[in-house]
Amino acid sequence: MLVCRGVRGATVALENSSEAVLAATSELLLAMVQANEIDLDDIACVFFTTSSNLNAQFPALAARQLGWNDLAMLCAHEMDVPGSLSLCIRVLILWNTSRKPSEIIHCYLGDAAKLRPERAQSTALLNLPTWQPA
């Protein structure tokens, strides 16, 4: 039976530039899809948030550049909590799947591993490829 489940992920851009946002977001999306063997047709929607100091580009553009053209996507800023991770991009994919919550792999890349160290450990074991701009 298919149910809608959330797949979480986060990463950090190298700087507040369009190129850095797109590269970091693409790498994270590819990692999330590969780690969970997600078929794009099974994605209900995607939510992107960024820390308030990251505003050079919409992260959803990276998904469009990967060919995710028929998905509902929304970008927003995270709450500006003092001491929170800077230049952070967070993603929530709502995915129709038969997997149990315990079978979903959430991906925390780079400095975002600090957010969920127990999740970052399992992501690191996957040896996922790094996205390279065309």
DSSP file (Angstrom, degrees, kcal/mol; ACC not computed):
  #  RESIDUE AA STRUCTURE BP1 BP2  ACC     N-H-->O    O-->H-N    N-H-->O    O-->H-N    TCO  KAPPA ALPHA  PHI   PSI    X-CA   Y-CA   Z-CA
    1    1 A M              0   0    0      0, 0.0     2,-0.3     0, 0.0    96,-0.1   0.000 360.0 360.0 360.0 131.8    0.0    0.0    0.0
    2    2 A L        +     0   0    0     94,-0.1     2,-0.3    96,-0.1    96,-0.2  -0.659 360.0 172.8 -83.6 135.9    1.3    3.4   -0.9
    3    3 A V  E     -A   97   0A   0     94,-2.7    94,-2.9    -2,-0.3     2,-0.6  -0.931  37.9-103.8-133.2 160.6    1.4    6.2    1.7
    4    4 A C  E     +A   96   0A   0     -2,-0.3     2,-0.3    92,-0.2    92,-0.2  -0.777  45.0 177.0 -89.8 121.8    2.9    9.6    1.6
    5    5 A R  E     -A   95   0A   0     90,-3.1    90,-3.3    -2,-0.6     2,-0.4  -0.875  26.4-119.4-123.0 154.7    6.1    9.8    3.6
    6    6 A G  E     -A   94   0A   0     -2,-0.3     2,-0.5    88,-0.2    88,-0.2  -0.789  16.7-163.8 -96.0 136.3    8.6   12.6    4.2
    7    7 A V  E     -A   93   0A   0     86,-2.4    86,-2.6    -2,-0.4     2,-0.3  -0.986  16.3-157.9-116.6 120.6   12.2   12.4    3.2
    8    8 A R  E     +A   92   0A   0     -2,-0.5    99,-1.7    84,-0.2     2,-0.3  -0.675  18.0 161.7-101.8 152.5   14.4   15.0    4.8
    9    9 A G  E     -Ab  91 107A   0     82,-1.8    82,-2.9    -2,-0.3     2,-0.3  -0.981  10.8-174.9-160.4 157.9   17.7   16.4    3.8
   10   10 A A  E     +Ab  90 108A   0     97,-2.0    99,-2.7    -2,-0.3     2,-0.3  -0.990   7.0 165.1-154.1 154.1   20.0   19.4    4.4
   11   11 A T  E     -A   89   0A   0     78,-2.2    78,-2.8    -2,-0.3     2,-0.4  -0.908  30.2-115.6-154.3 178.3   23.3   20.8    3.2
   12   12 A V  E     -A   88   0A   0     -2,-0.3    76,-0.2    76,-0.2     2,-0.2  -0.993  20.8-133.3-128.6 131.9   25.3   24.0    3.3
   13   13 A A        -     0   0    0     74,-2.7     8,-0.1    -2,-0.4     3,-0.1  -0.511  18.5-127.7 -77.4 151.2   26.1   26.2    0.3
   14   14 A L  S    S-     0   0    0      6,-0.2     2,-0.3     1,-0.2    -1,-0.1   0.808  85.1 -16.1 -68.6 -29.4   29.7   27.4    0.1
   15   15 A E  S    S-     0   0    0      2,-0.2     2,-1.7    72,-0.1    -1,-0.2  -0.957  80.9 -82.7-162.7 171.3   28.6   31.0   -0.3
   16   16 A N  S    S+     0   0    0     -2,-0.3     2,-0.3     4,-0.1     3,-0.1  -0.567  82.9 117.2 -86.9  74.2   25.5   33.1   -1.0
   17   17 A S  S  > S-     0   0    0     -2,-1.7     4,-2.3     1,-0.1     5,-0.2  -0.949  75.0-116.5-134.9 156.9   25.7   32.9   -4.8
   18   18 A S  H  > S+     0   0    0     -2,-0.3     4,-2.5    38,-0.2     5,-0.2   0.923 116.0  50.8 -57.7 -45.4   23.4   31.5   -7.4
   19   19 A E  H  > S+     0   0    0      1,-0.2     4,-2.5     2,-0.2    -1,-0.2   0.903 110.6  48.1 -61.6 -42.8   26.0   28.9   -8.4
   20   20 A A  H  > S+     0   0    0      2,-0.2     4,-2.3     1,-0.2     5,-0.2   0.891 112.3  48.5 -67.5 -40.0   26.6   27.8   -4.8
   21   21 A V  H  X S+     0   0    0     -4,-2.3     4,-2.4     2,-0.2     5,-0.2   0.932 114.3  46.0 -64.6 -45.6   22.9   27.4   -4.1
   22   22 A L  H  X S+     0   0    0     -4,-2.5     4,-2.4    -5,-0.2     5,-0.2   0.910 113.8  48.0 -66.0 -42.2   22.3   25.4   -7.3
   23   23 A A  H  X S+     0   0    0     -4,-2.5     4,-2.2    -5,-0.2    -2,-0.2   0.939 115.1  44.3 -64.6 -46.8   25.3   23.2   -6.8
   24   24 A A  H  X S+     0   0    0     -4,-2.3     4,-2.0    -5,-0.2    -2,-0.2   0.906 115.5  47.7 -65.4 -41.8   24.6   22.3   -3.2
   25   25 A T  H  X S+     0   0    0     -4,-2.4     4,-2.8    -5,-0.2     5,-0.2   0.918 111.4  50.0 -67.2 -43.0   20.9   21.8   -3.8
   26   26 A S  H  X S+     0   0    0     -4,-2.4     4,-2.6    -5,-0.2     5,-0.2   0.929 110.4  50.1 -60.3 -46.0   21.5   19.6   -6.8
   27   27 A E  H  X S+     0   0    0     -4,-2.2     4,-2.0    -5,-0.2    -1,-0.2   0.915 113.1  46.9 -59.3 -43.4   23.9   17.4   -4.9
   28   28 A L  H  X S+     0   0    0     -4,-2.0     4,-2.5     2,-0.2    -2,-0.2   0.929 111.9  49.1 -66.5 -45.8   21.4   17.0   -2.1
   29   29 A L  H  X S+     0   0    0     -4,-2.8     4,-2.5     1,-0.2     5,-0.2   0.923 111.9  48.9 -60.6 -44.4   18.5   16.2   -4.3
   30   30 A L  H  X S+     0   0    0     -4,-2.6     4,-2.6    -5,-0.2     5,-0.2   0.894 111.5  50.2 -62.9 -39.1   20.5   13.6   -6.2
   31   31 A A  H  X S+     0   0    0     -4,-2.0     4,-2.8    -5,-0.2     5,-0.2   0.919 111.3  48.2 -63.9 -43.7   21.7   12.0   -2.9
   32   32 A M  H  X S+     0   0    0     -4,-2.5     4,-1.4     2,-0.2    -2,-0.2   0.912 114.8  44.9 -64.3 -43.2   18.1   11.9   -1.6
   33   33 A V  H  X>S+     0   0    0     -4,-2.5     5,-2.0    -5,-0.2     4,-0.9   0.926 117.1  44.3 -67.4 -45.4   16.7   10.3   -4.7
   34   34 A Q  H ><5S+     0   0    0     -4,-2.6     3,-0.6    -5,-0.2    -2,-0.2   0.925 111.2  52.8 -66.6 -44.5   19.6    7.8   -5.1
   35   35 A A  H 3<5S+     0   0    0     -4,-2.8    -1,-0.2     1,-0.2    -2,-0.2   0.831 121.8  31.4 -61.5 -32.5   19.6    6.8   -1.4
   36   36 A N  H 3<5S-     0   0    0     -4,-1.4    -1,-0.2    -5,-0.2    -2,-0.2   0.392 102.7-124.3-107.7   2.0   15.9    6.0   -1.5
   37   37 A E  T <<5 -     0   0    0     -4,-0.9     2,-0.4    -3,-0.6    -3,-0.2   0.931  43.7-173.8  52.8  49.7   15.5    4.9   -5.1
   38   38 A I      < -     0   0    0     -5,-2.0     2,-0.5    -6,-0.2    -1,-0.2  -0.606  21.0-146.2 -81.3 129.5   12.8    7.5   -5.6
   39   39 A D    >   -     0   0    0     -2,-0.4     3,-2.6     1,-0.1     4,-0.3  -0.850  16.4-135.5 -89.2 126.1   10.9    7.5   -8.9
   40   40 A L  G >  S+     0   0    0     -2,-0.5     3,-1.5     1,-0.3    -1,-0.1   0.798 103.1  64.9 -55.5 -30.3   10.1   11.2   -9.7
   41   41 A D  G 3  S+     0   0    0      1,-0.3    -1,-0.3    30,-0.0    -3,-0.0   0.680  98.1  56.3 -66.3 -16.1    6.6   10.1  -10.6
   42   42 A D  G <  S+     0   0    0     -3,-2.6    54,-3.2    53,-0.0     2,-0.4   0.438  81.7 105.5 -95.5  -0.8    6.0    9.1   -7.0
   43   43 A I  E <   -C   95   0A   0     -3,-1.5    52,-0.3    -4,-0.3     3,-0.1  -0.685  48.1-170.4 -82.8 128.4    6.9   12.5   -5.6
   44   44 A A  E     -     0   0A   0     50,-3.1    28,-0.6    -2,-0.4     2,-0.3   0.909  64.6 -38.2 -81.3 -47.0    3.9   14.5   -4.3
   45   45 A C  E     -Cd  94  72A   0     49,-1.1    49,-2.8    26,-0.1     2,-0.4  -0.973  50.8-127.4-169.5 169.3    5.8   17.8   -3.8
   46   46 A V  E     -Cd  93  73A   0     26,-2.2    28,-1.8    -2,-0.3     2,-0.4  -0.997  12.0-160.5-134.7 131.1    9.0   19.3   -2.5
   47   47 A F  E     -Cd  92  74A   0     45,-2.8    45,-2.5    -2,-0.4     2,-0.4  -0.935   9.3-169.5-110.2 133.2    9.6   22.0    0.1
   48   48 A F  E     +Cd  91  75A   0     26,-3.2    28,-1.6    -2,-0.4     2,-0.3  -0.962   5.3 179.7-118.7 137.3   12.8   23.9    0.2
   49   49 A T  E     -Cd  90  76A   0     41,-2.5    41,-3.1    -2,-0.4     2,-0.3  -0.974   5.6-166.1-131.1 154.3   13.9   26.3    3.0
   50   50 A T  E     -Cd  89  77A   0     26,-1.6    28,-2.8    -2,-0.3    39,-0.2  -0.943  32.4 -98.6-130.9 155.8   17.1   28.3    3.4
   51   51 A S    >   -     0   0    0     37,-2.0     3,-2.1    -2,-0.3    29,-0.1  -0.355  47.1-104.2 -64.3 158.1   18.7   30.1    6.3
   52   52 A S  T 3  S+     0   0    0      1,-0.3    -1,-0.1    27,-0.1    28,-0.1   0.709 119.3  60.5 -64.5 -19.1   17.9   33.8    6.2
   53   53 A N  T 3  S+     0   0    0      1,-0.1     2,-0.6    35,-0.0    -1,-0.3   0.318  89.8  79.2 -90.0  10.2   21.4   34.7    4.9
   54   54 A L    <   +     0   0    0     -3,-2.1    -1,-0.1     1,-0.1    -4,-0.1  -0.893  47.6 125.8-119.9 100.4   21.0   32.5    1.8
   55   55 A N        +     0   0    0     -2,-0.6    -1,-0.1     3,-0.1     3,-0.1   0.197  32.5 104.7-141.4  16.7   18.9   34.5   -0.8
   56   56 A A  S    S+     0   0    0      1,-0.2     2,-0.3   -39,-0.1   -38,-0.2   0.715  92.2   4.5 -77.2 -20.1   20.9   34.5   -4.0
   57   57 A Q  S    S-     0   0    0    -40,-0.1    -1,-0.2   -39,-0.1   -40,-0.0  -0.989  75.7-103.8-160.5 151.6   18.8   31.9   -5.8
   58   58 A F    >   -     0   0    0     -2,-0.3     3,-1.5     1,-0.1     4,-0.5  -0.709  27.0-143.5 -76.0 125.2   15.7   29.8   -5.3
   59   59 A P  T >> S+     0   0    0      0, 0.0     3,-1.3     0, 0.0     4,-0.9   0.805  96.3  70.6 -60.2 -28.2   16.8   26.2   -4.5
   60   60 A A  H 3> S+     0   0    0      1,-0.3     4,-2.1     2,-0.2     5,-0.2   0.771  84.0  69.9 -61.4 -24.6   13.8   24.9   -6.6
   61   61 A L  H <> S+     0   0    0     -3,-1.5     4,-2.5     1,-0.2    -1,-0.3   0.873  93.0  57.2 -60.9 -35.3   15.6   26.1   -9.7
   62   62 A A  H <> S+     0   0    0     -3,-1.3     4,-1.1    -4,-0.5    -1,-0.2   0.907 105.9  49.7 -61.2 -40.6   18.2   23.3   -9.1
   63   63 A A  H  <>S+     0   0    0     -4,-0.9     5,-2.5     1,-0.2     3,-0.4   0.913 109.9  50.5 -64.4 -42.1   15.4   20.8   -9.2
   64   64 A R  H ><5S+     0   0    0     -4,-2.1     3,-1.7     1,-0.2    -2,-0.2   0.905 107.2  54.0 -61.7 -40.7   14.1   22.3  -12.5
   65   65 A Q  H 3<5S+     0   0    0     -4,-2.5    -1,-0.2     1,-0.3    -2,-0.2   0.757 104.3  55.8 -66.5 -23.1   17.5   22.1  -14.0
   66   66 A L  T 3<5S-     0   0    0     -4,-1.1    -1,-0.3    -3,-0.4    -2,-0.2   0.443 129.0 -98.9 -84.7  -0.8   17.6   18.3  -13.1
   67   67 A G  T < 5S+     0   0    0     -3,-1.7     2,-2.0    -4,-0.2     3,-0.3   0.584  79.0 139.7  95.7  11.4   14.3   17.9  -15.1
   68   68 A W    > < +     0   0    0     -5,-2.5     3,-0.6     1,-0.2    -1,-0.1  -0.435  22.2 140.9 -83.3  64.1   11.9   18.0  -12.2
   69   69 A N  T 3   +     0   0    0     -2,-2.0    -1,-0.2     1,-0.2    -5,-0.1   0.668  60.0  49.6 -86.8 -18.3    9.5   20.1  -14.3
   70   70 A D  T 3  S+     0   0    0     -3,-0.3     2,-0.3     2,-0.1    -1,-0.2   0.187  87.8 103.5-108.8  17.1    6.1   18.7  -13.3
   71   71 A L  S <  S-     0   0    0     -3,-0.6     2,-0.5   -26,-0.0   -26,-0.1  -0.755  72.6-119.1-102.4 145.8    6.4   18.8   -9.5
   72   72 A A  E     +d   45   0A   0    -28,-0.6   -26,-2.2    -2,-0.3     2,-0.3  -0.706  42.4 175.9 -77.7 127.7    4.9   21.2   -7.1
   73   73 A M  E     -d   46   0A   0     -2,-0.5     2,-0.4   -28,-0.2   -26,-0.2  -0.971  15.7-168.8-137.4 150.5    7.7   23.0   -5.2
   74   74 A L  E     -d   47   0A   0    -28,-1.8   -26,-3.2    -2,-0.3     2,-0.4  -0.999   5.7-157.7-142.5 135.6    7.9   25.8   -2.7
   75   75 A C  E     +d   48   0A   0     -2,-0.4     2,-0.3   -28,-0.2   -26,-0.2  -0.895  23.0 152.6-113.0 144.3   10.8   27.8   -1.3
   76   76 A A  E     -d   49   0A   0    -28,-1.6   -26,-1.6    -2,-0.4     2,-0.3  -0.948  41.0 -99.5-155.1 170.9   10.8   29.7    2.0
   77   77 A H  E     -d   50   0A   0     -2,-0.3   -26,-0.2   -28,-0.3     3,-0.1  -0.784  34.1-123.2 -97.1 146.0   13.2   30.9    4.7
   78   78 A E        -     0   0    0    -28,-2.8   -26,-0.1    -2,-0.3     2,-0.1  -0.322  46.1 -78.1 -71.9 164.4   13.8   29.0    8.0
   79   79 A M        -     0   0    0      1,-0.1     2,-1.6   -28,-0.1    -1,-0.2  -0.419  45.3-118.9 -60.2 143.0   13.1   30.8   11.3
   80   80 A D        +     0   0    0    -29,-0.1    -1,-0.1    -3,-0.1   -29,-0.0  -0.567  44.2 176.3 -89.1  74.3   16.1   33.0   12.1
   81   81 A V    >   -     0   0    0     -2,-1.6     3,-2.1     1,-0.1    -3,-0.0  -0.657  37.5-106.0 -82.3 129.3   17.1   31.3   15.3
   82   82 A P  T 3  S+     0   0    0      0, 0.0    -1,-0.1     0, 0.0    -2,-0.0  -0.295 104.1  14.8 -55.8 133.5   20.3   32.7   16.9
   83   83 A G  T 3  S+     0   0    0      1,-0.2     3,-0.1    -3,-0.0    -2,-0.0   0.482  92.1 144.6  82.0   3.0   23.2   30.4   16.5
   84   84 A S    <   -     0   0    0     -3,-2.1    -1,-0.2     1,-0.1     2,-0.1  -0.274  63.2 -74.1 -73.3 164.5   21.5   28.3   13.8
   85   85 A L    >   -     0   0    0      1,-0.1     3,-0.6     2,-0.1     2,-0.2  -0.354  51.9-132.2 -63.2 128.2   23.5   26.9   10.9
   86   86 A S  T 3  S+     0   0    0      1,-0.2    -1,-0.1    -2,-0.1   -73,-0.0  -0.498  80.4  11.4 -83.4 149.7   24.5   29.5    8.3
   87   87 A L  T 3  S+     0   0    0      1,-0.2   -74,-2.7    -2,-0.2     2,-0.3   0.798  90.4 162.9  57.1  33.9   24.0   29.1    4.5
   88   88 A C  E <   -A   12   0A   0     -3,-0.6   -37,-2.0   -76,-0.2     2,-0.5  -0.666  28.3-163.3 -92.8 136.7   21.8   26.1    5.1
   89   89 A I  E     -AC  11  50A   0    -78,-2.8   -78,-2.2    -2,-0.3     2,-0.4  -0.979   9.8-169.4-115.5 125.4   19.5   24.5    2.6
   90   90 A R  E     -AC  10  49A   0    -41,-3.1   -41,-2.5    -2,-0.5     2,-0.4  -0.907   0.3-165.6-116.2 146.1   16.8   22.1    3.9
   91   91 A V  E     -AC   9  48A   0    -82,-2.9   -82,-1.8    -2,-0.4     2,-0.4  -0.990  10.9-171.3-132.6 138.2   14.6   19.9    1.7
   92   92 A L  E     -AC   8  47A   0    -45,-2.5   -45,-2.8    -2,-0.4     2,-0.5  -0.964   9.9-167.2-126.7 113.5   11.5   17.9    2.5
   93   93 A I  E     -AC   7  46A   0    -86,-2.6   -86,-2.4    -2,-0.4     2,-0.7  -0.889  11.7-149.2 -99.0 124.3   10.3   15.6   -0.3
   94   94 A L  E     -AC   6  45A   0    -49,-2.8   -50,-3.1    -2,-0.5   -49,-1.1  -0.873  27.6-174.9 -93.3 119.7    6.8   14.2    0.2
   95   95 A W  E     -AC   5  43A   0    -90,-3.3   -90,-3.1    -2,-0.7     2,-0.7  -0.953  29.0-135.3-128.8 129.2    6.9   10.8   -1.5
   96   96 A N  E     +A    4   0A   0    -54,-3.2     2,-0.3    -2,-0.4   -92,-0.2  -0.757  50.5 144.0 -83.4 116.5    4.3    8.2   -2.2
   97   97 A T  E     -A    3   0A   0    -94,-2.9   -94,-2.7    -2,-0.7   -59,-0.0  -0.956  59.8-133.6-151.1 161.9    5.9    4.9   -1.2
   98   98 A S  S    S+     0   0    0     -2,-0.3   -96,-0.1   -96,-0.2   -94,-0.1   0.407  72.9 114.6 -97.2  -0.9    5.3    1.5    0.4
   99   99 A R        -     0   0    0    -96,-0.1    -2,-0.1     1,-0.1   -96,-0.1  -0.349  68.5-120.1 -70.7 150.2    8.4    1.9    2.6
  100  100 A K    >   -     0   0    0      1,-0.1     3,-2.0    -2,-0.1     4,-0.4  -0.522  29.9-107.5 -80.4 156.1    8.1    2.1    6.3
  101  101 A P  G >  S+     0   0    0      0, 0.0     3,-1.4     0, 0.0    -1,-0.1   0.866 120.7  57.8 -53.6 -36.9    9.4    5.3    8.0
  102  102 A S  G 3  S+     0   0    0      1,-0.2    -3,-0.0     3,-0.0     0, 0.0   0.640 101.2  57.7 -69.8 -13.0   12.4    3.3    9.4
  103  103 A E  G <  S+     0   0    0     -3,-2.0     2,-0.4     2,-0.1    -1,-0.2   0.461  84.3 100.5 -95.2  -3.2   13.4    2.3    5.9
  104  104 A I    <   -     0   0    0     -3,-1.4     2,-0.6    -4,-0.4   -68,-0.1  -0.677  64.6-143.8 -88.3 136.2   13.7    5.9    4.6
  105  105 A I        -     0   0    0     -2,-0.4     2,-0.4   -73,-0.2   -69,-0.1  -0.889  10.4-159.0-102.8 117.0   17.2    7.4    4.4
  106  106 A H        -     0   0    0     -2,-0.6     2,-0.5   -99,-0.1   -97,-0.2  -0.798  14.4-139.9 -94.3 136.5   17.4   11.1    5.3
  107  107 A C  E     +b    9   0A   0    -99,-1.7   -97,-2.0    -2,-0.4     2,-0.5  -0.870  23.5 175.9-110.9 121.3   20.5   12.8    3.9
  108  108 A Y  E     -b   10   0A   0     -2,-0.5     2,-0.2   -99,-0.2   -97,-0.2  -0.948  19.1-168.9-123.0 107.8   22.5   15.4    5.8
  109  109 A L    >   -     0   0    0    -99,-2.7     3,-1.8    -2,-0.5     4,-0.2  -0.637  42.6 -23.0-103.1 152.6   25.6   16.5    3.7
  110  110 A G  G >  S-     0   0    0      1,-0.3     3,-1.9    -2,-0.2     4,-0.2  -0.163 129.2  -6.1  55.7-138.0   28.7   18.5    4.6
  111  111 A D  G >  S+     0   0    0      1,-0.3     3,-1.6     2,-0.2    -1,-0.3   0.683 123.9  75.5 -65.0 -17.6   28.3   20.9    7.6
  112  112 A A  G X> S+     0   0    0     -3,-1.8     3,-1.7     1,-0.3     4,-0.7   0.629  72.0  84.5 -69.6 -11.2   24.6   20.1    7.8
  113  113 A A  G <4 S+     0   0    0     -3,-1.9     3,-0.3     1,-0.3     7,-0.3   0.777  77.4  69.4 -59.4 -24.6   25.7   16.7    9.3
  114  114 A K  G <4 S+     0   0    0     -3,-1.6    -1,-0.3     1,-0.2    -2,-0.2   0.788  90.6  61.2 -62.7 -27.4   25.8   18.7   12.6
  115  115 A L  T <4 S+     0   0    0     -3,-1.7    -1,-0.2     1,-0.3    -2,-0.2   0.892 126.9   6.9 -68.3 -39.8   22.0   19.0   12.5
  116  116 A R    >X  +     0   0    0     -4,-0.7     4,-2.4    -3,-0.3     3,-1.1  -0.606  67.6 176.1-143.9  75.9   21.4   15.2   12.6
  117  117 A P  H 3> S+     0   0    0      0, 0.0     4,-1.8     0, 0.0    -1,-0.1   0.836  82.3  56.2 -55.7 -35.6   24.7   13.4   13.2
  118  118 A E  H 3> S+     0   0    0      1,-0.2     4,-0.8     2,-0.2    -5,-0.0   0.827 112.0  42.7 -68.3 -29.7   22.9   10.0   13.5
  119  119 A R  H <> S+     0   0    0     -3,-1.1     4,-1.7     2,-0.2   -11,-0.2   0.852 109.5  56.9 -79.8 -38.2   21.4   10.5   10.0
  120  120 A A  H  X S+     0   0    0     -4,-2.4     4,-2.5    -7,-0.3    -2,-0.2   0.855 100.1  60.2 -63.0 -34.9   24.6   11.9    8.5
  121  121 A Q  H  X S+     0   0    0     -4,-1.8     4,-1.2    -5,-0.2    -1,-0.2   0.932 106.9  44.4 -58.6 -47.5   26.5    8.7    9.5
  122  122 A S  H  < S+     0   0    0     -4,-0.8     4,-0.4     1,-0.2    -1,-0.2   0.839 112.1  53.4 -69.6 -31.6   24.1    6.5    7.4
  123  123 A T  H >< S+     0   0    0     -4,-1.7     3,-1.5     1,-0.2     5,-0.4   0.912 104.7  54.9 -66.1 -42.3   24.4    9.0    4.4
  124  124 A A  H >< S+     0   0    0     -4,-2.5     3,-1.1     1,-0.3    -1,-0.2   0.824 100.0  60.8 -62.2 -32.2   28.2    8.9    4.5
  125  125 A L  T 3< S+     0   0    0     -4,-1.2    -1,-0.3     1,-0.2    -2,-0.2   0.658  91.2  69.9 -69.8 -14.8   28.2    5.1    4.1
  126  126 A L  T <  S-     0   0    0     -3,-1.5    -1,-0.2    -4,-0.4    -2,-0.2   0.687  88.8-144.4 -77.9 -18.2   26.3    5.4    0.8
  127  127 A N    <   -     0   0    0     -3,-1.1    -3,-0.1    -4,-0.3    -2,-0.1   0.943  27.7-170.1  50.6  53.0   29.3    6.9   -1.1
  128  128 A L        -     0   0    0     -5,-0.4    -1,-0.1     1,-0.1   -97,-0.1  -0.460  23.9-105.3 -74.5 144.8   27.0    9.0   -3.2
  129  129 A P        -     0   0    0      0, 0.0     2,-0.4     0, 0.0    -1,-0.1  -0.363  30.7-118.8 -69.3 149.6   28.5   10.9   -6.2
  130  130 A T        -     0   0    0     -2,-0.0     2,-0.2     1,-0.0  -103,-0.0  -0.741  29.3-116.4 -88.1 135.2   29.1   14.6   -5.9
  131  131 A W        -     0   0    0     -2,-0.4  -104,-0.1  -108,-0.2    -1,-0.0  -0.480  27.8-161.2 -71.9 138.8   27.2   16.7   -8.4
  132  132 A Q        -     0   0    0     -2,-0.2    -1,-0.0  -106,-0.1     0, 0.0  -0.984  22.7-113.5-121.2 131.8   29.3   18.6  -10.9
  133  133 A P              0   0    0      0, 0.0  -114,-0.0     0, 0.0  -110,-0.0  -0.286 360.0 360.0 -62.5 149.3   28.0   21.6  -12.8
  134  134 A A              0   0    0      0, 0.0    -2,-0.0     0, 0.0     0, 0.0   0.470 360.0 360.0 -73.1 360.0   27.6   21.2  -16.6
